[in-house]
Amino acid sequence: MTELTCDLQPLRVYSLLQNIFIIEKDFFMADPRAFLSFDFDHNETHKILFAGQAKNSKTPFSIQDWSAKSAMTQAEWEAIVKEKVNKCNMLIVLSGKTMASAAGVSKEIAMAKAQAVPVFGVYVDGANTTSNLPTGLARNRTIAWEWDNISAAIDQMMGEGKNK
């Protein structure tokens, strides 16, 4: 059996270990995860474009495609979406011109808020500050589709709700 000795003082060892922890924490932190909420009947193309641009942008976040792959009951859908939203750092609503009729989007927003998942919206499909917004999405948290603004909103979301 070999005995190892170390001549580092305890305070120095603590400092060294603390620095290693900080490096590992920063090194292993994953990009924020975003749940995309959108009107499936009217804005699926915008969801595909947004997710594609996000992969090729400077914006450090990942989008999970958790769209339902098969038909399911309302209760099953709600349970699955609630679980998926809870796994994310934020919910991004792609807010188009027909959002007033998108009941599922309003439910997703309510689920996010109930789980302290921050929410913001991005105008798509020609929607703007005069367009109807889904229930639960604040006008002052809905922005134009510009990546610098989206990046700033993501940074803001990472300091809110369950991300604090």
C-alpha contacts under 8 A as a table, 3 or more apart, distances in Angstrom:
res1	aa1	res2	aa2	distance
8	L	12	R	6.36
8	L	13	V	6.34
9	Q	12	R	5.31
9	Q	13	V	6.34
10	P	13	V	5.09
10	P	14	Y	6.22
11	L	14	Y	5.15
11	L	15	S	6.27
12	R	15	S	5.07
12	R	16	L	6.11
13	V	16	L	5.03
13	V	17	L	6.09
14	Y	17	L	5.14
14	Y	18	Q	6.02
15	S	18	Q	5.05
15	S	19	N	6.26
16	L	19	N	5.26
16	L	20	I	6.35
17	L	20	I	5.06
17	L	21	F	6.21
18	Q	21	F	5.14
18	Q	22	I	6.39
19	N	22	I	5.17
19	N	23	I	6.30
20	I	23	I	5.16
20	I	24	E	6.15
21	F	24	E	5.13
21	F	25	K	6.01
22	I	25	K	5.06
22	I	26	D	6.20
23	I	26	D	5.24
23	I	27	F	5.91
24	E	27	F	4.89
24	E	28	F	5.93
25	K	28	F	5.45
25	K	29	M	6.09
26	D	29	M	5.45
31	D	60	P	5.76
31	D	61	F	4.74
31	D	62	S	6.11
32	P	60	P	7.16
32	P	61	F	4.74
32	P	62	S	6.19
32	P	88	C	7.46
32	P	89	N	5.85
32	P	90	M	7.88
32	P	158	M	7.67
33	R	61	F	5.86
33	R	62	S	4.99
33	R	63	I	5.90
33	R	64	Q	7.10
33	R	87	K	7.82
33	R	88	C	4.88
33	R	89	N	5.27
33	R	90	M	6.74
34	A	61	F	6.95
34	A	62	S	6.14
34	A	63	I	4.99
34	A	64	Q	6.68
34	A	88	C	5.53
34	A	89	N	6.01
34	A	90	M	5.06
34	A	91	L	5.58
34	A	92	I	6.55
35	F	63	I	6.26
35	F	64	Q	6.26
35	F	65	D	7.86
35	F	84	K	7.73
35	F	85	V	6.15
35	F	88	C	6.19
35	F	90	M	6.35
35	F	91	L	4.70
35	F	92	I	6.12
36	L	47	K	7.52
36	L	63	I	7.10
36	L	64	Q	7.74
36	L	65	D	7.89
36	L	91	L	5.95
36	L	92	I	5.00
36	L	93	V	5.96
36	L	94	L	7.12
37	S	91	L	6.85
37	S	92	I	6.03
37	S	93	V	4.65
37	S	94	L	6.17
37	S	105	V	5.88
37	S	108	E	6.97
38	F	43	N	6.27
38	F	44	E	7.14
38	F	47	K	6.95
38	F	93	V	5.89
38	F	94	L	5.08
38	F	95	S	6.77
38	F	105	V	6.19
39	D	42	H	5.52
39	D	43	N	5.27
39	D	44	E	6.92
39	D	94	L	7.76
39	D	95	S	7.87
39	D	96	G	7.61
39	D	98	T	7.80
39	D	99	M	6.73
39	D	102	A	5.62
39	D	104	G	7.70
39	D	105	V	6.67
40	F	43	N	5.70
40	F	44	E	5.22
41	D	44	E	6.88
42	H	96	G	7.82
42	H	98	T	7.29
43	N	46	H	5.15
43	N	47	K	6.37
43	N	94	L	7.75
43	N	96	G	6.80
43	N	124	V	7.95
43	N	125	D	7.36
44	E	47	K	5.00
44	E	48	I	6.35
45	T	48	I	5.12
45	T	49	L	6.24
46	H	49	L	5.03
46	H	50	F	5.91
46	H	94	L	7.70
46	H	124	V	6.81
46	H	125	D	7.29
47	K	50	F	5.12
47	K	51	A	6.02
47	K	94	L	7.19
48	I	51	A	5.28
48	I	52	G	6.05
49	L	52	G	5.07
49	L	53	Q	6.06
50	F	53	Q	5.19
50	F	54	A	6.04
51	A	54	A	5.03
51	A	55	K	6.45
51	A	63	I	6.53
52	G	55	K	5.33
52	G	56	N	6.70
53	Q	56	N	5.11
53	Q	57	S	5.94
54	A	57	S	5.14
54	A	58	K	7.90
54	A	59	T	6.61
54	A	61	F	7.59
54	A	62	S	7.59
54	A	63	I	7.83
55	K	62	S	7.44
57	S	60	P	7.89
57	S	147	W	7.65
59	T	147	W	7.15
59	T	150	I	7.78
59	T	151	S	5.44
60	P	151	S	7.68
61	F	154	I	7.97
66	W	84	K	7.53
68	A	71	A	7.31
68	A	77	W	7.95
72	M	76	E	6.12
72	M	77	W	6.30
73	T	76	E	5.21
73	T	77	W	6.21
74	Q	77	W	5.09
74	Q	78	E	6.12
75	A	78	E	5.16
75	A	79	A	6.22
76	E	79	A	5.23
76	E	80	I	6.17
77	W	80	I	5.25
77	W	81	V	6.01
78	E	81	V	5.23
78	E	82	K	5.94
79	A	82	K	5.23
79	A	83	E	6.31
80	I	83	E	5.27
80	I	84	K	6.23
81	V	84	K	5.02
81	V	85	V	5.94
81	V	108	E	7.28
82	K	85	V	5.26
82	K	86	N	6.19
82	K	108	E	7.59
82	K	111	M	5.99
82	K	112	A	7.60
83	E	86	N	5.19
83	E	87	K	6.57
84	K	87	K	5.21
84	K	88	C	6.90
85	V	88	C	5.37
85	V	90	M	7.81
85	V	91	L	7.16
85	V	108	E	7.83
85	V	111	M	7.44
85	V	112	A	6.19
85	V	117	V	7.55
86	N	89	N	7.76
86	N	112	A	7.11
86	N	115	Q	6.44
86	N	117	V	6.99
88	C	91	L	7.32
88	C	117	V	7.36
89	N	117	V	6.15
89	N	118	P	7.18
89	N	157	M	7.64
89	N	158	M	6.95
89	N	162	K	7.53
89	N	163	N	6.53
90	M	112	A	7.88
90	M	117	V	5.30
90	M	118	P	4.95
90	M	119	V	5.81
90	M	120	F	7.98
90	M	154	I	7.95
90	M	157	M	6.57
90	M	158	M	7.83
91	L	109	I	7.46
91	L	112	A	6.83
91	L	117	V	6.78
91	L	118	P	6.32
91	L	119	V	4.83
91	L	120	F	6.67
92	I	119	V	5.94
92	I	120	F	5.29
92	I	121	G	5.44
92	I	122	V	7.17
93	V	105	V	7.65
93	V	119	V	7.42
93	V	120	F	6.24
93	V	121	G	4.38
93	V	122	V	6.14
94	L	121	G	5.84
94	L	122	V	5.06
94	L	123	Y	6.06
94	L	124	V	6.11
95	S	99	M	6.22
95	S	121	G	6.22
95	S	122	V	5.78
95	S	123	Y	4.85
95	S	124	V	5.67
95	S	125	D	7.98
95	S	127	A	6.97
95	S	133	L	6.78
95	S	134	P	7.75
96	G	99	M	5.73
96	G	123	Y	6.05
96	G	124	V	4.90
96	G	125	D	5.19
96	G	126	G	6.93
96	G	127	A	5.16
96	G	131	S	7.89
97	K	124	V	7.72
97	K	125	D	6.48
97	K	126	G	6.78
97	K	127	A	4.92
97	K	131	S	6.04
97	K	132	N	6.92
98	T	101	S	6.04
98	T	102	A	7.18
98	T	132	N	7.44
99	M	102	A	5.09
99	M	105	V	7.95
99	M	132	N	6.33
99	M	133	L	5.76
99	M	134	P	5.37
100	A	103	A	7.66
100	A	132	N	5.91
100	A	133	L	6.22
100	A	134	P	5.43
100	A	135	T	7.79
101	S	134	P	8.00
102	A	105	V	5.56
102	A	106	S	6.89
102	A	134	P	7.06
103	A	106	S	5.27
103	A	107	K	6.42
103	A	134	P	7.87
104	G	107	K	5.05
104	G	108	E	6.22
105	V	108	E	5.05
105	V	109	I	6.25
105	V	134	P	6.83
106	S	109	I	5.12
106	S	110	A	6.26
106	S	134	P	5.55
106	S	135	T	5.25
106	S	136	G	6.46
107	K	110	A	5.04
107	K	111	M	6.15
108	E	111	M	5.03
108	E	112	A	6.18
109	I	112	A	5.12
109	I	113	K	6.23
109	I	119	V	7.12
109	I	135	T	7.89
109	I	136	G	6.18
109	I	137	L	7.17
110	A	113	K	5.18
110	A	114	A	6.12
110	A	136	G	6.69
111	M	114	A	5.13
111	M	115	Q	6.38
112	A	115	Q	5.22
112	A	116	A	6.19
112	A	117	V	4.78
112	A	118	P	6.91
112	A	119	V	7.19
113	K	116	A	4.98
113	K	117	V	5.64
113	K	118	P	6.77
113	K	119	V	7.50
114	A	117	V	7.61
115	Q	162	K	7.76
116	A	161	G	4.76
116	A	162	K	5.28
117	V	161	G	5.77
117	V	162	K	6.01
117	V	163	N	7.83
118	P	157	M	5.74
118	P	160	E	6.27
118	P	161	G	5.72
118	P	162	K	7.73
119	V	137	L	7.45
119	V	141	R	7.71
119	V	157	M	7.49
120	F	137	L	7.06
120	F	138	A	7.81
120	F	141	R	5.04
120	F	142	T	5.71
120	F	143	I	7.97
120	F	153	A	7.50
121	G	137	L	7.07
121	G	141	R	6.12
121	G	142	T	4.13
121	G	143	I	6.16
122	V	142	T	5.37
122	V	143	I	4.91
122	V	144	A	5.63
122	V	145	W	5.73
122	V	150	I	7.94
123	Y	126	G	7.29
123	Y	127	A	5.41
123	Y	128	N	6.00
123	Y	142	T	6.80
123	Y	143	I	6.10
123	Y	144	A	5.28
123	Y	145	W	6.09
124	V	127	A	5.56
124	V	128	N	7.97
124	V	144	A	7.83
124	V	145	W	6.96
127	A	130	T	7.62
127	A	131	S	5.56
128	N	131	S	5.39
128	N	144	A	7.62
129	T	139	R	7.36
133	L	137	L	6.34
133	L	138	A	7.75
133	L	139	R	7.41
134	P	137	L	5.85
137	L	141	R	7.18
137	L	142	T	7.57
138	A	141	R	5.30
138	A	142	T	6.72
139	R	142	T	5.32
140	N	143	I	7.79
143	I	149	N	7.29
143	I	150	I	7.63
144	A	149	N	7.55
145	W	149	N	7.68
145	W	150	I	7.14
146	E	149	N	5.49
146	E	150	I	6.19
147	W	150	I	4.84
147	W	151	S	5.89
148	D	151	S	5.14
148	D	152	A	6.30
149	N	152	A	5.07
149	N	153	A	6.15
150	I	153	A	4.99
150	I	154	I	6.16
151	S	154	I	5.12
151	S	155	D	6.30
152	A	155	D	5.10
152	A	156	Q	6.24
153	A	156	Q	4.96
153	A	157	M	6.15
154	I	157	M	5.01
154	I	158	M	6.31
155	D	158	M	5.27
155	D	159	G	7.06
156	Q	159	G	5.53
156	Q	160	E	6.87
157	M	160	E	5.14
157	M	161	G	7.70
157	M	163	N	7.45
158	M	163	N	5.26
158	M	164	K	6.96
159	G	163	N	5.63
159	G	164	K	4.95
160	E	163	N	5.49
160	E	164	K	5.39
161	G	164	K	6.03
